[in-house]
Amino acid sequence: MRNSTTFCPLRSVSLSLALLFFVGYGAYAQDLGEVLPGEERAANTIRGGIPIPAPARDRVRGEGPFDTLIIKDVMLINGEGAPPRGPVSIVVSGDRIESIAASAPDIAGAEIIDGNI
């Protein structure tokens, strides 16, 4: 009968080499400056054999981007377990949420999307 606790030097060496390869390869690519800051996860995903989807195509219809966008009369779910809040109006300036208010503010030149539709 075979003892399952027997030390197998070949298995130990192959595991060590595999770990050294994966850890060493990741450090090597970053040391060469091939990976941009913030793209480490994508680089590791690609190295692992998982393809990254192609970027979205240019939009041929629709509107925007807008300098200021007001999305009014919507329910807000913050994703932290709190109950839904609303109806509220969300003001987006550039690519940031500027404010969340109970009523839509009057901002000249802002694009307004009505959430009641």
Sequence and secondary structure as in RCSB ss.txt:
>XXXX:A:sequence
MRNSTTFCPLRSVSLSLALLFFVGYGAYAQDLGEVLPGEERAANTIRGGIPIPAPARDRVRGEGPFDTLIIKDVM
LINGEGAPPRGPVSIVVSGDRIESIAASAPDIAGAEIIDGNI
>XXXX:A:secstr
   TT   HHHHHHHHHHHHHHHHHHHHHHHTT S TT HHHHHHHHTT           SS    SEEEEEEEE
E  SSS   EEEEEEEEETTEEEEEESS    TT EEEETT 
